[in-house]
Amino acid sequence: MSLGLILIDIQNDYFQDGRMELEGSDQAAINAAKLLEYFRTRQLPIFHIQHLARQAGATFFLPNTAGAEIHRSVKPVGDEKIVQKQYPNSFRETGLLQQLQAANIQRLIVAGMMTHMCVDATVRAACDYGYDCLIASDACATRSLQLGDRIVAAQDVHTAFLAALNGVYGKVLPSNEIMYEMDRMPAE
């Protein structure tokens, strides 16, 4: 089965001193970097997703700012694909689907930020397009949310969204278990 790695929005604004710092972004980036190295070593397809906020009133991921740049821990090299997007769903109004099809990708390994927004939207869309997804639980990060007067802690947001994806939309595993599972897959 042809594999592809999708790293979603691991960009500077989500880290310390960024315009939208997330909880756990540093550890998530470390684990995403391990997945990236795994794919690089095996010369498997890699797709970096970069969000550029062009809508009026946007406060982060502004084009041509340091905050919108892909974080140094997962910086693209060589011919690794960079897909720029403006919506949570990485497939919407981008060439991602065509690039995956051209590379004959059937299974996606997904990591990135924010768990409750762009990771969720992208995994659900990927499933709708027929992709088998493995979501790296420890290579994603999010933030606390508020509904009315109730604050939902970032870890609870993260867990709830991954729990909702696990099963129908994909399989949620820590990154080391994903790499272990990939090593056990038969060669093509």
ABEGO torsion letter per residue (X at the ends): XBBBBBBBGBBAAABBGBABBBBGAAAAAAAAAAAAAAAAAAGBBBBBBBBBBABBGBABGBBGBAAABBBAAABBBEABBBBBBABABAABGBAAAAAAAAAGBABBBBBEOBAABAAAAAAAAAAAAGBBBBBBAAABBBBBBBBEABBBBAAAAAAAAAAAABGAAEBBBBAAAAAAAAAABBBX
